[in-house]
Amino acid sequence: MIVNKKTIHTLRLISDLILLNLAFFVAAIIAQSPDILLERTMMFVLLLLSNILWFFYASMSGFYSDFFSKPFAYQFTNILKSAVVQALLSVTFIFLVKEDLFTRNFIVLFTLFIILLISVRTIIFRKTLKTLRKKGKNVRNLLILGYNEAAGNFKQMIEKNPDLGYKFYGFLNGSNQESKEKVIGSIADLNSVLEKKEVDEVVIALQEGSSYRLDELIRVCNINAVKVHIIPDYLRFLGNRFQASSMGNFPIITAREEPLNEANWRFVKRIFDIFFSLLVSVFVLSWLVPVVAVLIIFNSKGPVFFVQERFGVRNKKFNCYKFRTLTYLDKNEEKFKPVVDKDPRVTRIGRILRKTNIDELPQFINVLRGDMSVVGPRPHAVMFDVEYEKIFEEIKLRYNVKPGITGWAQIHGLRGDVQDKEENRKRLRKRMEYDLWYIENWSFKLDIQIILMTVWHMVSGESRGV
């Protein structure tokens, strides 16, 4: 919906490709004689590959998306990533063709020139566009139909990002009620407002149950040759990641977009799980398990490990391993009785293990077996899950991914239950919401962040529950 969005995207892409080629030739000429550049045709093959890589990497990484609403610092980070990718391509290409094509100076200069030229282009482009917008060049008046949370948030976004090319004209509400906001009339006044020829585009942000028919509002806009945009009433749904696409000739809106639905990302996550779990097993579990086992045996009677059936991905049950932290009672797991703060069943050693999360370390065995991931929503015991579902109906959405040893909810202090029932209900819902946020916003970078935060909590001994 950004004014001239496709045109701006194309201009940025073309200008960047020109600068990429300029950086290549300047770096090659500085690093070695121009005659050598002309003699070695493989260098032009590398140049072609660099252009192709820039085009596809920019598309896959979203290099040109959210240009207007993101600060320069964010864009500079993306420029650095793209430059590093180009450098890696150069190094790999030289290694594969086994020719002495370039000096090391070329690769360094090529990378630096890309960073410099693209950064300067980005700054100039932003300032130029902002200046044009402030002068009123190519700015369109935007009218919003509806006066609710979605409409208000959208209006704030437009005003905070003048680079988008829109000027807020006003709201048309369901009635002519007074408000501090710029409500200029009721929705029934739509035709008369558009006939003034002061509105260029209309955004419809009506909630479900509105008495106004969507097709009638669009008809009025079409009669007045005004472009229409629709904000679907999605705020009432639990998810906030929606994807518009098409299936055949039908437009489709997917209510929940989950990155791990893609096989390539599941493969990346699985490879990391295996590699990381092997490292932990060799360098940590190999000596820690015997030490903890001795402490548990001397502290209380019972087995070293606690094995409990829990739900995994796609609701498949598996046996989850933990160090035993409770006083051992036969069949004590059959009753729904979550462990709470200061629970008398927790042993002295168990309290330390739970506080530091060491009790969860045997679950790296589950990770190697493929039952779990290093990072993900914590798996629930079968009998617990039945009770939790009464509080949070959408709980099964958590099982779209593998459960994890640690997770987004856990590093935010949402581990375990508390004694107060009402407070525990709020805590549970919050924990589930954090889990679903993680599923919708998963990235490899986020997993690393969660692991580092978990290690920090373990080292610092910071308590986040029981």
C-alpha positions in Angstrom: 0.0 0.0 0.0 3.0 2.3 0.2 2.8 5.0 -2.5 4.9 3.8 -5.5 6.2 0.9 -3.5 7.1 -1.3 -6.5 8.7 1.7 -8.3 10.8 2.5 -5.3 11.8 -1.1 -4.8 12.9 -1.4 -8.4 14.9 1.8 -8.3 16.7 0.7 -5.1 17.5 -2.7 -6.6 18.8 -1.3 -9.9 20.9 1.3 -8.2 22.4 -1.3 -5.8 23.3 -3.6 -8.7 25.1 -0.7 -10.5 27.0 0.1 -7.3 27.9 -3.5 -6.8 29.5 -3.6 -10.2 31.2 -0.3 -9.6 32.6 -1.7 -6.3 33.8 -4.8 -8.1 35.7 -3.0 -10.9 37.2 -0.3 -8.6 38.4 -3.0 -6.1 39.9 -5.1 -9.0 41.7 -2.1 -10.6 43.2 -1.0 -7.3 44.2 -4.4 -6.2 46.0 -5.3 -9.4 46.7 -4.1 -12.9 43.7 -3.3 -15.2 45.4 -5.5 -17.9 45.2 -8.5 -15.6 41.5 -7.8 -15.1 40.9 -8.0 -18.9 43.0 -11.1 -19.3 41.2 -13.2 -16.7 37.7 -14.0 -18.0 36.8 -15.9 -14.9 36.6 -12.7 -13.0 33.6 -11.7 -15.1 32.0 -15.0 -14.3 32.4 -14.1 -10.6 30.9 -10.7 -11.3 27.9 -12.3 -13.0 27.5 -14.6 -10.0 27.7 -11.7 -7.6 24.9 -9.9 -9.4 22.7 -13.0 -9.3 23.5 -13.7 -5.7 22.7 -10.1 -4.7 19.3 -10.3 -6.4 18.2 -13.6 -4.8 19.8 -12.9 -1.4 18.1 -9.5 -1.2 14.7 -11.2 -2.0 15.1 -14.0 0.5 16.5 -11.9 3.3 13.9 -9.1 2.9 16.6 -6.6 2.3 14.2 -4.2 0.6 11.2 -4.7 2.8 10.2 -2.4 5.6 12.5 0.2 4.2 10.4 3.2 5.4 9.6 2.0 8.9 13.1 0.7 9.9 15.9 3.0 11.2 19.2 3.3 9.3 21.0 1.2 12.0 18.8 -1.7 11.1 19.4 -1.3 7.4 23.2 -0.9 8.0 23.2 -4.3 9.7 21.5 -5.8 6.6 24.1 -4.1 4.4 26.9 -5.7 6.4 25.3 -9.1 6.1 24.9 -8.8 2.3 28.5 -7.6 2.0 29.8 -10.6 4.0 27.8 -12.9 1.8 29.5 -11.4 -1.3 32.9 -11.8 0.3 32.2 -15.5 1.0 31.1 -16.0 -2.6 34.4 -14.5 -3.8 36.5 -16.7 -1.5 34.5 -19.8 -2.4 34.7 -19.1 -6.2 38.5 -18.6 -6.1 38.9 -21.8 -4.2 36.8 -23.8 -6.6 38.3 -22.6 -9.8 41.8 -22.9 -8.4 43.1 -19.9 -10.2 45.1 -17.1 -8.8 42.4 -14.6 -9.8 42.7 -12.0 -7.1 44.8 -10.8 -4.3 43.4 -10.7 -0.8 43.3 -7.0 -1.1 40.6 -7.3 -3.8 38.2 -9.2 -1.5 38.8 -6.7 1.4 38.3 -3.7 -0.9 35.3 -5.2 -2.7 33.6 -5.8 0.7 34.4 -2.4 2.0 33.3 -0.6 -1.2 29.9 -2.5 -1.1 29.3 -1.4 2.5 30.3 2.2 1.8 28.5 2.7 -1.5 25.2 1.0 -0.5 25.2 2.8 2.8 25.7 6.2 1.1 23.0 5.3 -1.4 20.6 4.3 1.4 21.2 7.6 3.3 20.8 9.8 0.2 17.7 7.8 -0.8 16.0 8.2 2.6 16.8 11.9 2.9 15.7 12.7 -0.6 12.4 10.8 -0.2 11.8 12.4 3.2 12.4 15.8 1.8 10.0 15.2 -1.1 7.3 13.9 1.2 7.7 17.0 3.5 7.2 19.3 0.5 4.0 17.5 -0.3 5.3 15.7 -3.4 3.4 12.5 -4.1 1.6 12.5 -0.7 -1.9 11.2 -0.6 -4.7 11.9 1.8 -5.9 8.8 3.7 -9.4 8.4 5.2 -10.0 5.6 7.7 -13.5 4.0 8.0 -13.9 2.8 11.6 -12.8 4.1 15.0 -11.4 1.2 17.0 -8.1 -0.2 18.2 -6.9 -1.4 14.8 -7.9 2.0 13.2 -6.1 4.0 15.9 -2.9 1.9 15.7 -2.9 2.2 11.9 -3.3 6.0 12.1 -0.4 6.2 14.6 1.7 4.2 12.2 0.9 6.5 9.3 1.8 9.6 11.3 5.1 8.1 12.7 6.2 7.1 9.2 5.7 10.1 6.9 8.0 8.4 4.4 5.1 6.1 3.5 3.7 9.0 1.6 0.3 9.4 3.3 -1.3 12.2 5.2 -4.1 11.3 7.7 -7.3 13.0 6.6 -9.7 11.7 9.3 -11.9 9.0 10.7 -15.4 8.2 9.7 -17.1 6.4 12.6 -20.3 4.6 13.0 -21.9 7.7 14.4 -21.0 11.4 14.8 -19.8 10.9 18.4 -17.5 13.5 19.8 -13.9 12.5 20.3 -10.4 13.9 20.8 -9.4 12.1 17.6 -10.2 13.5 14.2 -13.6 12.0 13.6 -15.0 14.0 10.8 -18.3 12.3 10.4 -20.2 9.0 10.3 -19.7 6.3 7.7 -23.0 7.3 6.2 -21.2 10.4 5.1 -18.7 8.5 3.0 -20.0 9.5 -0.4 -20.3 13.2 0.4 -16.8 13.2 1.8 -15.3 11.5 -1.3 -17.2 13.9 -3.6 -15.1 16.7 -2.3 -12.1 15.2 -4.1 -9.8 15.7 -1.1 -9.4 12.0 -0.3 -7.1 9.8 -2.4 -7.3 6.5 -0.6 -9.6 4.8 2.0 -8.7 2.2 4.6 -11.7 0.1 5.9 -11.0 -1.0 9.5 -14.5 -2.1 10.7 -15.0 -4.7 13.3 -17.1 -7.8 12.8 -20.8 -7.1 13.5 -20.7 -3.7 11.9 -24.0 -2.8 10.3 -22.2 -1.4 7.2 -21.8 -3.8 4.3 -18.3 -4.1 3.0 -19.4 -4.4 -0.7 -21.5 -1.2 -0.4 -18.5 0.8 1.0 -16.3 -0.5 -1.8 -18.9 0.4 -4.4 -19.0 4.0 -3.1 -15.2 4.2 -3.3 -15.2 2.8 -6.8 -17.8 5.3 -8.0 -15.5 8.1 -6.7 -12.4 6.4 -8.2 -10.8 6.1 -4.8 -8.4 3.2 -4.0 -9.6 1.0 -1.2 -7.5 -1.0 1.4 -9.0 -3.3 4.0 -7.7 -4.2 7.5 -9.4 -7.5 8.3 -10.7 -7.7 11.9 -8.0 -10.1 13.0 -7.3 -8.6 16.5 -9.9 -10.9 18.0 -7.8 -13.9 17.0 -5.0 -15.3 19.0 -2.4 -15.1 16.3 -0.9 -12.0 14.8 1.1 -13.4 11.9 -1.1 -13.5 8.8 0.1 -14.2 5.3 -1.7 -13.3 2.1 -1.2 -15.6 -0.9 -3.1 -17.2 -3.7 -4.1 -20.8 -4.4 -5.0 -21.2 -8.1 -7.3 -18.3 -8.8 -8.4 -17.9 -5.2 -6.9 -15.3 -2.8 -6.0 -17.0 0.5 -5.2 -15.5 3.9 -3.4 -17.8 6.3 -4.2 -17.0 9.9 -1.0 -18.4 11.4 2.3 -18.2 9.7 4.9 -20.4 11.3 8.5 -20.5 9.9 9.1 -24.1 11.0 6.4 -25.3 8.6 9.2 -25.0 6.0 11.3 -28.2 5.7 14.6 -26.3 5.2 14.3 -24.5 8.5 13.3 -27.7 10.3 16.4 -29.3 8.8 18.6 -26.4 10.0 17.1 -26.6 13.5 17.6 -30.4 13.6 21.2 -30.2 12.6 21.9 -27.6 15.2 20.1 -29.7 17.8 22.2 -32.8 17.1 25.5 -30.8 17.0 24.7 -28.8 20.2 23.5 -31.9 22.1 26.6 -33.9 21.2 28.8 -31.1 22.5 26.8 -30.9 25.8 26.8 -34.7 26.2 30.6 -35.0 25.7 31.8 -31.9 27.6 29.1 -31.6 30.3 26.9 -34.7 30.8 29.8 -37.1 30.8 31.1 -35.9 34.2 28.0 -34.1 35.5 25.6 -37.1 35.5 27.7 -39.2 37.8 28.1 -36.3 40.3 24.4 -35.5 40.3 23.5 -39.2 40.6 25.6 -39.6 43.7 24.0 -36.5 45.3 20.5 -37.6 44.5 21.1 -41.2 45.9 22.6 -39.9 49.2 19.9 -37.2 49.6 16.8 -39.4 49.3 15.7 -42.9 48.3 14.6 -43.6 44.8 15.9 -43.7 41.2 18.3 -41.0 39.8 16.1 -40.3 36.8 12.5 -39.3 36.6 10.8 -40.6 33.5 7.4 -39.2 32.6 5.1 -39.5 29.5 4.6 -36.1 27.9 3.2 -34.7 24.7 5.5 -33.9 21.8 5.1 -32.6 18.3 1.8 -33.4 16.7 0.5 -34.6 20.0 2.7 -37.7 19.9 3.6 -39.0 23.4 7.2 -39.7 24.4 9.1 -40.5 27.6 10.8 -37.4 28.9 13.9 -37.7 31.1 14.8 -35.5 34.1 16.9 -35.8 37.2 14.6 -36.7 40.1 13.9 -33.7 42.3 10.9 -34.9 44.4 10.6 -37.3 47.2 10.0 -40.7 45.5 6.5 -42.1 45.9 5.0 -45.0 43.9 2.7 -43.7 41.2 2.9 -40.1 42.5 2.7 -38.9 39.0 -0.8 -40.1 38.4 -2.4 -37.2 40.3 -2.6 -33.7 38.8 -0.5 -31.8 41.3 2.0 -29.4 39.7 5.1 -28.5 41.6 4.8 -25.1 43.1 7.1 -22.7 45.0 8.2 -24.1 48.4 6.6 -27.5 47.5 7.4 -29.9 50.4 7.9 -32.8 48.0 11.0 -31.2 46.5 14.2 -32.5 48.1 17.1 -30.4 49.2 19.2 -31.4 46.2 16.1 -31.1 44.0 15.6 -27.5 45.0 19.1 -26.6 43.7 18.7 -28.7 40.6 15.4 -27.0 39.7 16.6 -23.5 40.5 19.6 -23.9 38.2 17.7 -26.0 35.5 20.2 -28.8 35.9 17.3 -31.2 36.4 16.4 -30.7 32.7 19.8 -31.7 31.3 19.0 -35.4 30.7 16.5 -34.2 28.1 19.5 -33.8 25.7 19.0 -37.5 25.3 15.4 -36.7 24.1 16.9 -34.2 21.7 19.3 -36.7 20.2 16.4 -39.2 19.9 14.4 -36.6 18.0 11.6 -36.3 20.6 12.6 -32.7 21.6 14.5 -29.7 20.4 17.0 -27.6 22.4 14.7 -24.6 22.2 10.9 -24.8 22.1 7.7 -24.8 24.2 8.2 -26.9 27.4 6.5 -30.3 27.1 3.6 -30.9 29.5 2.8 -34.2 31.3 -0.2 -35.9 29.8 -2.5 -35.4 32.8 -1.3 -31.8 33.3 -2.2 -31.0 29.7 -5.8 -32.1 30.1 -6.2 -29.6 33.0 -4.3 -26.8 31.3 -6.6 -27.1 28.2 -9.5 -26.0 30.4 -7.7 -22.8 31.0 -6.2 -22.2 27.6 -8.3 -23.8 24.8 -5.7 -23.2 22.0 -3.0 -25.2 23.9 -2.7 -27.8 21.1 -1.1 -25.1 18.8 2.0 -25.5 20.9 2.5 -29.0 19.4 3.0 -27.7 15.9 6.7 -27.7 16.8 8.9 -30.0 18.9 9.0 -29.2 22.6 12.2 -27.8 24.0 14.5 -28.0 27.0 14.3 -24.3 27.3 12.1 -21.7 25.7 11.0 -18.1 25.2 8.5 -18.3 28.2 11.2 -19.8 30.5 13.7 -17.0 30.0 11.0 -14.5 30.8 10.3 -16.0 34.2 7.3 -18.1 33.3 8.5 -21.5 34.5 6.4 -23.7 36.7 3.2 -23.0 38.6 2.3 -21.0 41.7 -0.1 -21.8 44.6 -2.7 -19.1 44.1 -5.2 -20.6 41.6 -6.2 -17.3 40.0 -2.7 -16.1 39.7 -1.7 -19.5 38.3 -4.4 -19.2 35.6 -3.0 -15.8 34.5 0.5 -17.2 34.6 -0.4 -20.2 32.5 -2.1 -18.1 29.9 0.9 -15.8 29.7 3.2 -18.8 29.3 1.1 -20.2 26.5 1.0 -16.8 24.7 4.8 -16.6 24.9 5.1 -20.1 23.5 2.9 -19.2 20.6 4.8 -16.0 19.9 8.0 -18.1 19.7 6.4 -20.5 17.2 5.2 -17.6 15.0 8.5 -15.7 15.2 11.0 -18.5 15.2 14.5 -17.8 13.8 17.9 -19.4 14.2 19.1 -16.2 15.8 16.2 -16.3 18.3 17.2 -19.8 19.4 20.8 -18.7 20.0 19.5 -15.8 22.0 17.3 -18.0 24.2 20.2 -20.5 24.8 22.6 -17.7 25.9 19.9 -16.3 28.2 19.3 -19.7 29.7 23.0 -20.3 30.3 23.2 -16.9 32.0 20.3 -17.7 34.3 21.9 -21.0 35.2 25.3 -19.5 35.9 23.9 -16.5 37.9 21.4 -18.8 39.8 18.6 -16.4 39.0 15.3 -18.1 40.1 12.5 -18.1 37.5 10.0 -20.4 39.2 10.2 -23.9 40.6 
